[in-house]
Amino acid sequence: MQKIKLKNGLTIIYQEKDTNSVAIEILVKVGSNDETKTERGISHFLEHMVFEGTKKRPTSQEIANEIEKIGGDLNAYTSNERTCFFVKILNKHFDIGLDILADIVQNPVFDKNNIEKEKKIVLKEVDMVNDEPRFYQWVLFEKNLFEKHPSKFPTYGDRKVINGLTRKKVLDYYLKYYQPNNMVISIVGNVKDWKKKVEQKFISPAGKELKKLKVNEPATKKNKLKKEKRKIANTYLVLGYKTVPRTHPDSYILEVVSGILGRGQSGWMFQEIRGKHGLAYEVGTQHACDQDYGYFSVYLSTEKKKVNLAIKLVLEQLNKLKSLSEKDLQESKTYLEGSYLLETEDNQKLADALVFWEQIEDAKKIEEFVKKIKKVTTKDIKRVVNKYFNNYCLAVVEGS
């Protein structure tokens, strides 16, 4: 891996891989956690808008077609902490992919008509999330898990804010955050003269230094329950706890816990709740940890009348971790090693992981992940269970 920083502040990470494809990803260090009350949803809206046209490529169709006609993929996502744009193409088309990404993040035109059109599209996306309980359960859970931290607000934002967006608001937000010193680009593949090519495309001057606001999230002192009723057949629930950001050593221990409880069809939760009791079709765990927050959760869907039994079984499995066997610990470690290394064999997944670690701390930390997982002990597991799994937040989307 090679990492350099250009004069304008843009960080470039290059990982050589002898494959037919190359992945290029640009991370902009802005997400929904950076938004004020009157900006909620603007990071995600901006992600949509940069695809709507540039000076060089006036329409979204022209932008998409340049990648799709050569068999490549072009996409993006917005999270609490970042906005990312990426392409995956054949190595021989690297220059095209780089030019497209550089163009959309540096030269969007933000046409007023497109802004009005995109408002409707984004609001339809909000409706889709809210209509689907498998998605909405996470909105409800995060909203009630956090008290002060901005992760309590959904990435898609606030309907009133989105409806009220103007070209000036969008442009001002873009000019503040879409600057080279607030970006990281990763390249995974086999590319010659990558530094020179990136320098030639990313010519914008450095912007103002941006500082993240730190929020002191209070500890949860009692169990919290939030329930919403829907006219649906199943009841969906998420039970979880506030934990730690990725930079905290305990995040690796929680990763191992997730491997024990939630891996595929052999995880404890799946075996107990679906395999033994037949309470749910879908059941799993999620360990979310980012730059400034973390949580651990268990999710499932079941019949309304079986909810209390399901919760009882979830809590029993969490408590069972305190007497974890060495065999179960080792199986989780080998599972995590295998799944992590297999996933990052994909160039795009590796490009995404590299920019993630660079924003968190340093891209080179990616090489320490498996090593830290292997050091986790049964004593570590018991300690984190006692420390974090005490007062839960339970979000329930209740069926009829």
C-alpha positions as CSV (number, residue, x, y, z in Angstrom):
1,M,0.0,0.0,0.0
2,Q,1.2,3.5,-0.8
3,K,-0.2,6.7,0.6
4,I,0.6,10.3,-0.3
5,K,-0.9,13.7,0.2
6,L,-1.0,16.3,-2.6
7,K,-0.2,20.0,-2.2
8,N,-4.0,20.8,-2.2
9,G,-4.5,18.3,0.7
10,L,-6.0,15.4,-1.2
11,T,-5.0,12.1,0.3
12,I,-4.3,9.3,-2.2
13,I,-4.1,5.6,-1.3
14,Y,-2.9,3.1,-3.9
15,Q,-3.1,-0.7,-3.4
16,E,-1.6,-2.6,-6.3
17,K,-3.6,-5.8,-7.2
18,D,-3.0,-7.9,-10.3
19,T,-6.6,-8.2,-11.4
20,N,-8.5,-7.3,-14.6
21,S,-10.5,-4.6,-12.7
22,V,-9.7,-1.4,-10.9
23,A,-11.8,0.3,-8.3
24,I,-11.6,4.0,-7.6
25,E,-13.4,5.5,-4.6
26,I,-13.6,9.1,-3.4
27,L,-14.6,9.7,0.2
28,V,-15.8,13.1,1.3
29,K,-15.6,13.6,5.0
30,V,-19.1,14.8,5.5
31,G,-22.3,12.9,6.5
32,S,-25.5,13.4,8.3
33,N,-23.7,13.8,11.7
34,D,-22.2,17.0,10.4
35,E,-25.6,18.6,9.7
36,T,-27.4,21.3,11.7
37,K,-31.1,21.2,12.4
38,T,-31.8,23.2,9.3
39,E,-29.5,21.0,7.1
40,R,-30.8,17.5,7.9
41,G,-30.7,15.4,4.7
42,I,-28.5,17.8,2.7
43,S,-25.5,15.4,2.7
44,H,-27.5,12.7,1.1
45,F,-29.2,15.1,-1.2
46,L,-25.9,16.3,-2.4
47,E,-24.8,12.7,-3.2
48,H,-27.8,12.5,-5.5
49,M,-27.2,15.9,-7.1
50,V,-23.6,15.5,-8.3
51,F,-24.9,12.8,-10.7
52,E,-27.3,15.2,-12.2
53,G,-24.9,16.9,-14.5
54,T,-21.6,18.8,-14.8
55,K,-20.3,21.4,-17.2
56,K,-18.7,18.7,-19.3
57,R,-21.5,16.1,-19.0
58,P,-24.8,18.1,-18.7
59,T,-27.1,15.1,-18.0
60,S,-27.2,12.2,-15.6
61,Q,-27.6,9.9,-18.6
62,E,-24.3,11.0,-20.1
63,I,-22.5,10.4,-16.8
64,A,-24.0,7.0,-16.2
65,N,-23.6,5.9,-19.8
66,E,-19.8,6.5,-20.0
67,I,-19.3,3.9,-17.3
68,E,-22.1,1.5,-18.2
69,K,-21.2,1.3,-21.9
70,I,-17.8,-0.2,-20.9
71,G,-19.3,-2.7,-18.5
72,G,-18.5,-0.8,-15.3
73,D,-20.3,0.1,-12.2
74,L,-20.8,3.7,-10.9
75,N,-22.5,4.3,-7.5
76,A,-22.4,6.2,-4.2
77,Y,-23.6,6.2,-0.7
78,T,-24.1,8.5,2.3
79,S,-23.7,7.5,5.9
80,N,-23.5,9.3,9.3
81,E,-19.8,10.1,8.8
82,R,-19.0,10.2,5.1
83,T,-20.2,10.5,1.5
84,C,-18.5,8.1,-1.0
85,F,-18.5,7.8,-4.8
86,F,-17.0,4.9,-6.6
87,V,-16.4,3.1,-9.9
88,K,-15.3,-0.4,-10.8
89,I,-14.1,-0.9,-14.3
90,L,-11.5,-2.8,-16.4
91,N,-7.9,-1.6,-15.7
92,K,-7.6,-0.3,-19.3
93,H,-10.5,2.1,-18.6
94,F,-8.9,3.7,-15.5
95,D,-8.6,7.1,-17.1
96,I,-12.3,7.2,-18.0
97,G,-13.3,6.2,-14.4
98,L,-11.0,8.7,-12.8
99,D,-12.2,11.5,-15.1
100,I,-15.9,10.8,-14.4
101,L,-15.4,10.8,-10.6
102,A,-13.2,13.9,-10.7
103,D,-15.8,15.7,-12.8
104,I,-18.8,14.9,-10.7
105,V,-17.2,15.9,-7.4
106,Q,-15.5,19.0,-8.7
107,N,-17.9,20.4,-11.4
108,P,-21.6,19.8,-10.5
109,V,-23.8,22.5,-12.0
110,F,-26.8,22.1,-9.5
111,D,-29.4,23.0,-12.1
112,K,-32.5,24.5,-10.3
113,N,-34.9,22.2,-12.3
114,N,-32.8,19.2,-11.3
115,I,-32.9,20.2,-7.7
116,E,-36.7,20.4,-7.8
117,K,-36.9,17.0,-9.5
118,E,-34.4,15.4,-7.1
119,K,-36.4,16.5,-4.1
120,K,-39.3,14.3,-5.3
121,I,-36.9,11.4,-5.8
122,V,-35.3,11.7,-2.4
123,L,-38.7,12.0,-0.7
124,K,-39.8,8.9,-2.5
125,E,-36.7,7.2,-1.0
126,V,-37.7,8.4,2.4
127,D,-41.2,6.9,1.9
128,M,-39.7,3.6,0.8
129,V,-37.6,3.4,4.0
130,N,-40.5,4.3,6.2
131,D,-42.9,1.9,4.5
132,E,-40.6,-1.1,4.8
133,P,-40.4,-2.3,8.5
134,R,-37.1,-4.1,7.8
135,F,-35.5,-0.7,7.1
136,Y,-37.6,1.5,9.4
137,Q,-36.8,-0.6,12.5
138,W,-33.3,0.9,12.3
139,V,-34.6,4.4,12.1
140,L,-36.7,3.9,15.1
141,F,-33.9,2.1,17.1
142,E,-31.2,4.8,16.4
143,K,-33.7,7.6,17.1
144,N,-34.3,6.2,20.6
145,L,-30.9,4.7,21.4
146,F,-29.1,8.1,21.3
147,E,-30.2,11.1,23.3
148,K,-27.8,13.9,22.2
149,H,-25.6,12.3,19.5
150,P,-26.6,13.2,15.9
151,S,-26.6,9.5,15.0
152,K,-30.2,9.6,16.3
153,F,-31.3,11.4,13.1
154,P,-31.7,9.3,9.9
155,T,-29.3,9.9,7.1
156,Y,-32.1,10.7,4.7
157,G,-33.0,13.8,6.7
158,D,-36.1,15.8,7.4
159,R,-38.9,16.2,4.9
160,K,-39.4,19.9,5.6
161,V,-35.6,20.6,5.2
162,I,-35.5,18.7,1.9
163,N,-38.6,20.5,0.5
164,G,-37.0,23.8,1.5
165,L,-33.6,23.3,-0.1
166,T,-32.5,26.0,-2.6
167,R,-29.6,26.1,-5.0
168,K,-27.8,28.5,-2.7
169,K,-28.1,26.2,0.3
170,V,-26.9,23.2,-1.7
171,L,-24.0,25.1,-3.3
172,D,-22.9,26.6,0.1
173,Y,-22.9,23.2,1.7
174,Y,-21.0,21.8,-1.3
175,L,-18.4,24.5,-1.2
176,K,-17.8,24.0,2.5
177,Y,-17.2,20.3,2.4
178,Y,-16.3,19.2,-1.1
179,Q,-12.6,20.4,-0.9
180,P,-9.5,18.3,-1.6
181,N,-8.2,18.6,2.0
182,N,-11.5,17.0,3.1
183,M,-11.3,14.1,0.7
184,V,-9.6,10.8,0.3
185,I,-9.2,8.8,-2.9
186,S,-8.4,5.1,-3.0
187,I,-7.3,3.1,-6.0
188,V,-7.1,-0.7,-6.0
189,G,-5.8,-2.4,-9.2
190,N,-2.9,-2.3,-11.5
191,V,-2.4,1.3,-12.7
192,K,0.7,3.1,-14.0
193,D,1.4,6.8,-13.2
194,W,-1.6,6.9,-10.8
195,K,-0.2,9.8,-8.8
196,K,0.4,11.9,-11.9
197,K,-3.0,11.1,-13.3
198,V,-4.8,12.0,-10.0
199,E,-2.8,15.3,-9.8
200,Q,-3.9,16.2,-13.3
201,K,-7.6,15.7,-12.5
202,F,-7.9,17.0,-9.0
203,I,-6.8,20.6,-9.4
204,S,-9.1,22.4,-7.0
205,P,-7.3,24.4,-4.3
206,A,-7.4,23.4,-0.7
207,G,-10.4,24.7,1.3
208,K,-10.7,25.8,4.9
209,E,-9.7,23.4,7.7
210,L,-12.9,21.8,9.1
211,K,-13.3,20.6,12.7
212,K,-15.7,17.9,13.9
213,L,-17.8,18.8,16.9
214,K,-17.6,16.3,19.7
215,V,-20.8,15.3,21.5
216,N,-20.9,13.9,25.0
217,E,-23.5,11.2,24.8
218,P,-24.9,10.3,28.2
219,A,-24.9,6.7,29.4
220,T,-28.1,4.7,29.3
221,K,-29.2,4.2,32.9
222,K,-32.3,2.1,32.4
223,N,-33.9,0.0,29.7
224,K,-35.8,1.9,27.0
225,L,-38.8,0.7,25.0
226,K,-40.2,2.4,21.9
227,K,-43.1,0.8,20.1
228,E,-45.0,1.8,17.0
229,K,-48.0,-0.1,15.6
230,R,-48.4,-1.0,11.9
231,K,-50.9,-2.9,9.8
232,I,-48.4,-5.7,9.0
233,A,-48.3,-9.4,9.6
234,N,-45.0,-9.6,11.5
235,T,-43.5,-7.7,14.4
236,Y,-40.0,-6.4,13.9
237,L,-37.6,-5.6,16.7
238,V,-34.1,-4.3,17.4
239,L,-32.6,-4.7,20.9
240,G,-29.2,-3.0,21.4
241,Y,-26.7,-1.1,23.5
242,K,-24.5,2.0,23.0
243,T,-20.8,0.9,22.8
244,V,-17.6,2.5,21.5
245,P,-16.2,4.0,18.3
246,R,-13.9,2.0,16.0
247,T,-10.7,3.4,17.5
248,H,-11.5,2.0,20.9
249,P,-9.8,-1.4,21.6
250,D,-13.1,-2.9,22.8
251,S,-14.5,-2.5,19.3
252,Y,-12.5,-5.6,18.2
253,I,-13.8,-7.6,21.1
254,L,-17.4,-6.6,20.2
255,E,-16.6,-7.8,16.6
256,V,-15.8,-11.2,18.0
257,V,-19.1,-11.2,20.0
258,S,-20.9,-10.5,16.8
259,G,-19.2,-13.4,15.2
260,I,-20.3,-15.7,18.0
261,L,-23.9,-14.5,18.1
262,G,-24.7,-13.5,14.6
263,R,-22.7,-15.3,11.9
264,G,-24.8,-16.9,9.2
265,Q,-26.8,-19.9,10.2
266,S,-24.5,-21.2,12.9
267,G,-24.5,-18.1,15.1
268,W,-26.1,-18.5,18.6
269,M,-29.0,-16.2,17.9
270,F,-30.0,-18.0,14.6
271,Q,-29.7,-21.4,16.2
272,E,-31.7,-20.6,19.3
273,I,-34.4,-18.3,17.9
274,R,-34.9,-19.9,14.4
275,G,-33.3,-23.3,14.6
276,K,-34.6,-24.4,18.0
277,H,-37.8,-22.4,18.5
278,G,-38.8,-21.5,15.0
279,L,-39.7,-18.0,16.0
280,A,-38.2,-16.0,13.1
281,Y,-37.2,-16.3,9.5
282,E,-34.6,-13.5,9.8
283,V,-32.5,-13.0,12.9
284,G,-29.0,-11.5,13.3
285,T,-26.7,-9.1,15.0
286,Q,-25.2,-5.7,13.9
287,H,-22.0,-4.2,15.4
288,A,-21.9,-0.6,14.1
289,C,-18.8,1.4,15.0
290,D,-17.5,4.5,13.3
291,Q,-15.4,7.6,13.9
292,D,-17.5,8.9,16.7
293,Y,-20.0,6.4,17.9
294,G,-20.8,2.7,18.2
295,Y,-23.6,0.3,19.1
296,F,-24.3,-3.4,19.2
297,S,-27.7,-4.8,18.4
298,V,-29.8,-8.0,17.8
299,Y,-32.6,-7.9,15.3
300,L,-35.4,-10.2,14.3
301,S,-39.0,-10.4,13.2
302,T,-41.7,-12.7,14.7
303,E,-45.3,-13.0,15.6
304,K,-46.7,-10.3,17.9
305,K,-47.6,-12.9,20.5
306,K,-44.1,-14.3,20.5
307,V,-42.2,-11.1,21.1
308,N,-41.7,-11.5,24.8
309,L,-40.4,-15.0,24.3
310,A,-38.0,-13.8,21.6
311,I,-36.7,-11.0,23.8
312,K,-36.2,-13.5,26.7
313,L,-34.1,-15.8,24.4
314,V,-32.0,-12.9,23.1
315,L,-31.1,-11.8,26.6
316,E,-30.3,-15.4,27.6
317,Q,-27.9,-15.7,24.7
318,L,-26.2,-12.4,25.6
319,N,-25.8,-13.6,29.2
320,K,-24.4,-17.0,28.0
321,L,-21.4,-15.1,26.7
322,K,-20.1,-14.8,30.2
323,S,-19.3,-18.5,30.2
324,L,-18.0,-18.7,26.7
325,S,-15.9,-21.8,25.7
326,E,-12.5,-21.6,24.0
327,K,-14.0,-23.5,21.1
328,D,-16.7,-21.0,20.4
329,L,-14.2,-18.1,20.7
330,Q,-11.8,-19.7,18.2
331,E,-14.6,-20.4,15.7
332,S,-15.7,-16.7,15.8
333,K,-12.1,-15.6,15.2
334,T,-11.6,-17.9,12.2
335,Y,-15.0,-16.8,10.8
336,L,-14.1,-13.1,11.1
337,E,-10.7,-13.7,9.5
338,G,-12.2,-15.6,6.6
339,S,-15.1,-13.3,5.9
340,Y,-13.0,-10.2,6.2
341,L,-10.2,-11.4,3.9
342,L,-12.7,-12.9,1.4
343,E,-14.7,-9.7,1.2
344,T,-11.7,-7.5,0.7
345,E,-10.6,-9.6,-2.2
346,D,-13.2,-7.6,-4.1
347,N,-11.4,-4.5,-5.4
348,Q,-14.3,-2.2,-4.6
349,K,-14.8,-3.5,-1.1
350,L,-11.1,-3.1,-0.4
351,A,-11.1,0.5,-1.8
352,D,-14.1,1.3,0.5
353,A,-12.3,-0.3,3.5
354,L,-9.1,1.7,2.8
355,V,-10.9,5.1,2.8
356,F,-12.9,4.1,5.9
357,W,-9.8,3.3,7.9
358,E,-8.1,6.5,6.6
359,Q,-10.9,8.6,7.9
360,I,-11.1,6.7,11.2
361,E,-7.3,7.0,11.8
362,D,-4.9,5.6,9.1
363,A,-5.5,3.4,6.1
364,K,-2.6,1.2,7.3
365,K,-4.7,0.1,10.3
366,I,-6.5,-2.2,7.9
367,E,-3.6,-4.6,8.2
368,E,-4.0,-4.8,12.0
369,F,-7.7,-5.8,12.0
370,V,-7.2,-9.6,11.9
371,K,-4.2,-9.4,14.3
372,K,-6.3,-7.6,16.9
373,I,-9.2,-10.1,16.4
374,K,-6.8,-13.0,17.1
375,K,-5.7,-11.5,20.4
376,V,-9.2,-11.5,21.9
377,T,-9.7,-13.8,24.9
378,T,-12.7,-15.3,26.8
379,K,-11.8,-12.9,29.6
380,D,-12.1,-10.0,27.2
381,I,-15.6,-11.2,26.1
382,K,-16.8,-11.4,29.7
383,R,-15.5,-8.0,30.5
384,V,-17.2,-6.2,27.5
385,V,-20.5,-8.0,28.2
386,N,-20.5,-6.8,31.8
387,K,-19.5,-3.3,30.7
388,Y,-21.8,-2.6,27.8
389,F,-24.7,-5.1,27.8
390,N,-26.6,-3.7,30.8
391,N,-29.4,-1.2,29.9
392,Y,-30.8,-1.9,26.5
393,C,-32.9,0.1,24.0
394,L,-35.7,-1.9,22.4
395,A,-37.4,-0.6,19.3
396,V,-40.5,-2.5,18.1
397,V,-42.5,-2.1,14.9
398,E,-45.6,-4.1,16.0
399,G,-47.8,-5.9,13.6
400,S,-51.5,-6.3,14.0
